[in-house]
Structure formats: structure tokens, C-alpha cells
Amino acid sequence: MGYQITRETANRVFEQLKQSYDIFAPKFFSGEGCFSDTDIIRYGKVNTLDEIQWEHRSDYSFKESLFAINETLFYFTENETTVPAGPEKKIMIFLKSCDLHALKRLDAIYLENGPEDFYYKRLREKAVFVLMGCEETCATGFCASMGTNRTEQYDMYLKISGDTVLADVKSQELQTYFQNTDGRTCEVTPDYVTENAEKVTLPQHLSVDSYQNPIWEEYGSRCIGCGRCNFACPTCTCFTMQDILYRDNENVGERRRVWASCQVDGYTEIAGGVDFRKTQGQRMRFKVMHKIYDFEKRFGYPMCVGCGRCDAICPEYISYANLINKLSKEEA
């Protein structure tokens, strides 16, 4: 159901939603970028519609709103373990079309790739998703090439244009917040980009032999292994475990799940000092082939959604999009 309401009415609806939902959206953080004098847009809890960054792509994705960067799985003593309670409120997340497609990838990993992940599932079941339209393409994004520039899988779409707010509300629960407003019903169609400045062609003939391509060392030689591409990516799901022992009793503590990166030293190191991927070229190969080959073989669609954050955030200006295009030409 589509609604046209005033900005004032939308603010009242937002206040009502906050009673039931913790609302997360891309917001501006002044001076919290990589350097003291740089800013950043990332996800955080918002209290007003004005806090939301509607026009600009966030530097980091929505996924940190759905599962924490550093999450305690359970507390332990000598005799028992205790799982922390989940959030009391439901969760509302504002996100772009590419990120909503990324949600499908996260669901595949945490809910369909073997036993369901308990911690992800309990948050996922509480979450609703509000689509933010894209009137213009972002600089490094290539969502149109990946087919992720459009989606209908949202609970609500919201657009603010001056003093007018348009909403397409698919969720029956969310419709109750709009039915008693002074707005009118109307047809609302989300804004989508149809073409990006950046265009990517996926390779069609990848095979096991592709692992021997010298392109991996070519691009890997520039990589410093910082892992920023993984942390910014909305579909990367690697993590590691940490046991934290308390000083006053070394038999009491907590186990945490912490985001990790397949690009950093030591990630693939196992007992005995064996490291499966020692060079940055080998790590680059693993990341890219997983995004466009291995994942698709398992689930039927590529892992990458073309958000372009990895290209934008890399301190060495390594272009994932250019790598894919070059690989596509070589594997043709």
C-alpha cells in the first residue's frame, strides 16, 4: 500500500516506530574516519529521519547492524555456560537495493549453509527492512551489472522529497502506523538506477585452472593485507573466536565471535604452523574466486552484489571491478 504524507506526519510515525524498533541507518560521523580530520558514513542507531544519509552510500555496510563486529556468544564458569539474552526490541534497518540483495547472501551462509546460526537467526527474525531508493549511481558501484540495482523484497520503501514523504508499505504490521495518518493512498514506485558509470562483466568460463592465472599475484603484490575490503563488504562473513579469561578467576570468562578477514596474516594458519594461503596473491585469489565462482556453484548466484565499497575503501587503490573485467577478458 502506497502513502503520501507530510514530513511532519512522517516524523510522528517515526517516533511511534521507535517505541517498538531500534532503528539503524547510515549516518554521518564527524572526525571518525581513518584519520582524525576525516569523516565517515556508517550504520548506527538513529533517532530522527534527519540523521539518515539518504543520498550517499555508506562507507561500511548494514551488516554490523544485524550481527555485531564483536559478539559475546556465551559466558562460562567452571560449571556452566550462559547465553546472553537477545535484544528486547525489534530491529528496523534502512538500506539500499544492493545491500538488500546482500541480505540474501548472508541468509544463505548463516541459515542455509549447514545448521542454522542461532545468534544470527534470532536477530534476523526480529528485523524489518526499509528500502532507500537510488536516484543516481554511486562512483564505484556496479549494481546494474550484477542485477542488484532493483528489488521488491522490502518491508517498506521510504522517500523524502522536500516536505513530502512517500511510502510503499508491504508489511501488514507497518501499515498500521500509516493507516490513521492524514495522508492519502497513492501508487509509489521505488527509485532505481538503471546504469552505472562502472560496468563489470563476470567471467563465463572459470574453472579450477583459473587458480593458476598470474593475475592473482599481479594484484596481490599491491595488497597490504589490511582487510578493509572485507569489513566494508556486505557479504563477507569470515570470523574468528576469542576466549576472554577474567583476571580474578582464569576459569571464568566469555567466548566472543569477532569479524575476521581472509586477507590478513595468520587467518589460515593452523596447528603446527601450516598456513594455507601465505602470499597476498593467494589470498586475493581466494576472495575473488569465492565471490564469483565458488559461491555461485553452491547457491546458484554470485556472492558479490556490486556495491563498490571495496574499490572505494582500499588504501592501495586496488580495483576489484577492474580485476574482474581483466579476468573476464583473459578467461573468454
C-alpha positions in Angstrom: 0.0 0.0 0.0 1.4 3.4 -1.0 1.0 6.5 1.1 1.8 10.2 0.6 2.2 12.1 3.9 3.8 15.3 5.1 7.2 15.5 6.7 5.6 16.4 10.0 3.4 13.3 9.9 6.4 11.1 8.9 8.3 12.4 12.0 5.3 11.4 14.2 5.2 7.9 12.6 9.0 7.6 13.2 8.5 8.5 16.8 5.9 5.8 17.1 8.1 3.2 15.3 10.9 3.9 17.8 8.7 2.6 20.6 8.8 -0.9 19.1 12.0 -0.8 17.0 15.7 0.0 17.3 16.2 1.8 14.0 19.5 1.6 12.2 20.5 3.6 9.2 23.6 5.1 7.5 24.5 8.2 9.5 27.3 10.8 9.4 30.1 10.5 12.0 32.3 13.6 12.1 36.0 13.1 12.6 35.7 9.3 13.0 37.2 8.3 9.7 40.6 6.7 9.3 42.3 9.9 10.2 41.4 12.5 12.8 40.3 15.1 10.3 38.2 12.7 8.1 34.5 11.9 8.4 32.7 8.6 7.7 29.2 7.3 6.9 28.4 4.1 8.6 25.5 2.4 10.3 24.3 3.5 13.7 21.1 3.9 15.7 19.1 6.9 14.6 16.5 8.9 16.5 15.2 11.1 13.7 14.7 11.0 9.9 17.1 13.9 9.6 20.0 11.8 10.8 19.7 9.4 7.9 22.1 9.8 5.0 19.7 9.3 2.1 21.8 10.3 -0.9 25.3 8.9 -0.1 26.3 5.3 0.0 27.6 4.3 3.4 31.4 3.6 3.7 30.5 0.4 5.6 27.5 -1.8 5.1 24.4 -2.6 7.1 25.7 -6.0 8.3 27.1 -4.6 11.5 23.5 -3.7 12.5 22.5 -7.4 12.1 25.4 -9.1 13.8 28.0 -7.4 15.9 31.6 -6.9 15.0 32.5 -8.2 18.4 29.8 -10.5 19.8 29.7 -12.5 23.1 28.3 -16.0 22.3 28.3 -17.2 25.9 29.7 -16.6 29.4 31.3 -19.6 31.2 32.3 -20.6 34.7 33.8 -23.8 36.0 30.4 -25.5 35.9 28.1 -23.8 33.4 27.6 -21.6 30.4 25.1 -18.8 29.9 24.0 -17.4 26.6 23.4 -13.6 26.6 19.8 -12.5 26.0 19.0 -11.1 22.6 17.7 -7.6 22.1 14.3 -6.9 23.5 13.1 -4.6 20.7 12.7 -5.5 17.1 15.1 -4.0 14.6 14.4 -1.8 11.6 17.2 -1.3 9.1 17.3 1.3 6.3 19.3 0.1 3.3 19.9 0.4 -0.5 18.9 -2.2 -3.1 22.4 -3.7 -3.3 22.5 -4.2 0.4 19.1 -5.8 0.4 20.4 -8.3 -2.1 23.4 -8.8 0.2 21.0 -9.9 2.9 20.1 -12.9 0.7 23.7 -13.8 0.7 24.0 -13.5 4.5 20.9 -15.7 4.9 22.5 -18.3 2.6 25.6 -18.5 4.7 24.1 -18.3 8.2 20.8 -20.1 7.7 21.2 -22.5 4.7 24.9 -23.5 4.7 24.5 -26.3 7.3 22.9 -25.9 10.7 21.3 -22.5 11.3 23.3 -20.0 13.2 21.4 -19.4 16.4 22.7 -15.9 17.0 22.1 -14.6 13.5 18.7 -16.2 13.3 17.3 -14.6 16.5 18.3 -11.1 15.2 17.2 -11.9 11.7 13.7 -12.9 12.9 13.3 -9.5 14.7 14.4 -7.4 11.7 12.4 -5.5 9.1 14.0 -3.7 6.2 13.2 -0.3 4.7 14.4 0.3 1.2 16.1 3.6 0.3 16.0 4.5 -3.4 18.9 5.5 -5.6 18.3 8.4 -8.0 21.9 8.5 -9.1 24.7 5.8 -9.2 27.5 5.9 -6.7 31.0 6.4 -8.0 32.4 2.8 -7.8 29.2 0.8 -7.7 28.3 -1.7 -10.4 24.9 -3.0 -9.2 23.3 -2.9 -12.6 26.0 -5.3 -13.9 25.2 -7.6 -11.0 21.4 -7.3 -11.3 21.1 -6.0 -7.8 20.0 -2.4 -8.7 16.3 -3.4 -8.2 14.5 -5.4 -5.6 10.9 -5.9 -4.4 11.9 -7.8 -1.3 11.4 -5.0 1.2 9.0 -4.4 4.1 8.8 -0.7 3.4 10.1 1.8 0.9 10.5 5.4 2.0 11.4 8.5 0.0 11.6 12.1 1.3 11.2 14.9 -1.2 11.1 18.3 0.5 8.0 18.4 2.8 6.5 15.3 1.1 7.2 11.7 2.1 6.3 8.7 0.0 6.0 5.2 1.4 5.3 1.9 -0.1 4.4 -0.4 2.8 4.3 -4.1 2.2 4.4 -5.3 5.8 0.9 -5.6 7.4 2.4 -4.7 10.7 4.0 -1.5 9.4 0.8 -0.5 7.6 -0.9 0.1 11.0 1.4 3.0 11.6 0.2 4.8 8.4 -3.5 3.9 8.2 -4.6 6.5 10.7 -2.5 9.4 9.4 -3.8 12.4 7.5 -2.1 11.3 4.3 -3.6 9.8 1.2 -3.1 6.5 -0.6 -1.3 6.5 -3.9 0.9 4.5 -6.2 4.6 4.6 -5.0 7.4 3.1 -7.1 10.9 3.0 -5.7 13.8 4.9 -7.4 16.4 2.6 -9.1 19.5 3.3 -11.1 19.5 1.6 -14.5 23.1 2.2 -15.4 26.4 2.7 -13.5 29.5 4.6 -14.6 31.4 1.4 -13.6 30.5 -1.7 -15.6 31.6 -5.2 -14.9 31.4 -8.4 -16.9 31.6 -11.6 -15.0 33.9 -14.3 -16.4 31.8 -17.1 -18.0 34.5 -19.8 -18.3 36.1 -20.0 -14.9 37.4 -23.4 -13.8 39.9 -24.9 -11.4 42.6 -23.9 -14.0 41.7 -20.3 -13.3 43.5 -20.6 -10.0 46.8 -20.7 -11.9 46.2 -17.3 -13.6 49.1 -14.9 -12.9 46.6 -12.1 -12.4 46.3 -13.0 -8.7 50.0 -12.2 -8.0 49.8 -9.1 -10.1 47.0 -7.6 -8.0 48.2 -9.3 -4.8 51.6 -7.6 -5.0 49.9 -4.3 -4.2 47.7 -5.6 -1.4 49.0 -4.8 2.2 46.6 -7.2 3.9 44.7 -4.7 5.9 41.3 -6.4 5.4 39.3 -3.2 4.9 37.7 -4.6 1.8 36.3 -7.5 3.8 35.0 -5.3 6.6 33.3 -2.9 4.2 31.8 -5.7 2.1 28.1 -6.5 2.9 28.5 -10.2 2.0 31.8 -11.2 3.7 31.1 -13.4 6.7 34.5 -14.6 8.0 35.0 -14.6 11.7 37.3 -15.9 14.4 36.8 -16.9 18.0 38.3 -15.4 21.1 38.2 -16.8 24.7 38.4 -13.9 27.2 39.6 -15.1 30.7 38.9 -12.8 33.6 41.8 -11.8 35.8 40.3 -12.6 39.1 39.4 -16.2 38.0 41.0 -17.7 35.0 38.3 -20.4 34.8 35.6 -17.8 34.2 35.2 -15.7 31.1 33.4 -15.4 27.8 33.7 -16.6 24.2 33.4 -14.0 21.5 32.8 -14.1 17.8 34.9 -11.4 16.1 34.9 -10.4 12.5 38.0 -11.5 10.6 39.5 -11.1 7.2 40.8 -13.7 4.7 43.3 -11.1 3.6 45.3 -10.7 6.8 48.3 -12.7 8.0 47.5 -15.7 10.1 43.9 -16.2 9.1 44.6 -19.6 7.5 47.3 -20.7 9.9 46.6 -23.9 11.8 48.3 -26.1 14.4 51.9 -26.8 13.5 52.4 -23.5 11.8 50.9 -24.6 8.5 49.4 -21.6 6.5 47.2 -22.5 3.5 47.5 -19.1 1.9 50.8 -17.4 2.6 51.0 -14.7 -0.1 48.7 -11.8 -0.7 48.2 -13.1 -4.2 46.8 -16.4 -2.9 44.5 -14.5 -0.6 43.3 -12.3 -3.4 42.6 -15.3 -5.5 40.6 -17.0 -2.7 38.5 -13.8 -2.1 37.7 -13.2 -5.7 37.0 -16.8 -6.7 34.8 -17.2 -3.7 32.8 -14.1 -4.7 32.2 -15.0 -8.3 32.8 -18.8 -8.7 32.7 -21.0 -5.6 29.6 -19.3 -4.0 27.7 -19.4 -7.3 28.4 -23.1 -7.7 26.9 -23.8 -4.3 24.0 -21.4 -4.2 23.3 -20.5 -7.9 24.1 -16.8 -7.8 27.4 -14.8 -7.3 28.2 -13.6 -3.8 29.2 -10.1 -4.9 26.4 -7.5 -5.2 28.3 -4.8 -6.9 28.1 -2.2 -4.1 31.6 -1.0 -5.0 32.7 -0.3 -1.4 35.8 -2.4 -1.7 37.1 -0.2 -4.5 36.2 2.9 -2.6 37.9 2.0 0.7 41.1 0.3 -0.5 44.1 2.3 0.7 46.2 0.9 -2.2 43.5 1.8 -4.9 43.1 -1.9 -5.9 40.1 -2.1 -8.1 38.1 -5.3 -7.7 35.9 -4.2 -10.7 39.0 -3.8 -12.9 40.3 -7.2 -11.8 37.1 -8.9 -12.7 36.9 -7.3 -16.1 40.5 -8.2 -16.8 39.9 -11.8 -15.7 36.8 -11.9 -17.8 38.8 -11.0 -20.9 41.6 -13.5 -20.2 39.2 -16.3 -19.5 37.0 -15.7 -22.6 
